[in-house]
Structures are given as structure tokens and as C-alpha cells.
Amino acid sequence: MIEVAVPAVVAIVAAGATLTNKIHNRISDVDRRLDTFELRVAQDYVAKTDLAEITDRIEQHMIRIENKLDRIIIK
């Protein structure tokens, strides 16, 4: 009876180790991909303060254009 149990236990432990290893590899792969994505986001996207400054400058230019158009229409 013990001759049957030992290989079965070894097979179960080996299957568990293989499953654990595959799960660990998948988690590592997802972690690496997430790190790459975070790096791309940090490099490619504009900071919120910079965007607010740019938007404010565009808004000021649009106001000046509107004022000029209003003066042209009034004449």
C-alpha cells in the first residue's frame, strides 16, 4: 500500500509545484507589463498642472480674438 501512496503524493506535490510556478510566472508577466505601461504613461502624458496652464493660455488667446471680432462687427 505504501508503494502506491508515495508516488501519488510525489505526483500531487509535483503538480502543485508546477501550478504554483505557472501562476507565479503569470503574475510576474502581468507585473512587468504594468510597469511598462506605467512608464509609458509617465513619459507620454501631460501633467495636470501643465495642461491647466496650456488651457488657460489658449483661453486668453480666444478671448482676445473674440474681442477683436466684436470690435470689427461694431465698426
C-alpha positions in Angstrom: 0.0 0.0 0.0 2.8 2.5 0.8 4.3 1.8 -2.6 1.2 3.3 -4.2 0.9 6.2 -1.8 4.4 7.5 -2.2 4.4 8.0 -6.0 0.9 9.5 -5.7 2.0 12.0 -3.0 5.1 12.9 -5.1 2.9 13.4 -8.2 0.5 15.6 -6.3 3.4 17.7 -4.8 5.0 18.0 -8.3 1.6 19.1 -9.8 1.2 21.6 -7.1 4.7 23.0 -7.6 4.1 23.2 -11.4 0.8 25.0 -10.9 2.4 27.4 -8.4 5.3 28.1 -10.8 2.9 28.8 -13.7 0.8 31.2 -11.6 3.9 32.9 -10.3 5.2 33.4 -13.9 1.9 34.8 -15.0 1.8 37.2 -12.1 5.4 38.3 -12.9 4.4 38.8 -16.5 1.4 41.0 -15.6 3.6 42.9 -13.1 6.2 43.6 -15.8 3.6 44.7 -18.3 2.0 47.0 -15.8 5.4 48.5 -15.0 6.0 49.1 -18.7 2.6 50.7 -19.1 3.2 53.0 -16.1 6.5 54.1 -17.5 4.9 54.9 -20.9 2.1 56.9 -19.2 4.6 58.9 -17.1 6.7 59.7 -20.3 3.9 60.4 -22.8 1.1 62.2 -20.9 1.0 65.8 -19.8 0.8 66.7 -16.1 -2.4 68.2 -14.9 -0.8 71.5 -13.9 0.8 71.8 -17.3 -2.5 71.1 -19.0 -4.2 73.7 -16.9 -1.6 76.3 -17.8 -1.8 75.5 -21.5 -5.6 75.6 -21.4 -5.5 78.9 -19.7 -3.2 80.4 -22.3 -5.5 79.1 -25.1 -8.5 80.6 -23.4 -6.8 84.0 -23.1 -5.9 84.0 -26.8 -9.5 83.1 -27.6 -10.8 85.9 -25.5 -8.5 88.3 -27.4 -9.7 87.0 -30.7 -13.4 87.4 -29.6 -12.7 91.0 -28.5 -11.1 91.8 -31.9 -14.1 90.2 -33.8 -16.5 92.2 -31.6 -14.7 95.4 -32.5 -14.8 94.6 -36.2 -18.5 93.9 -36.0 -19.2 97.1 -34.1 -17.5 99.2 -36.7 
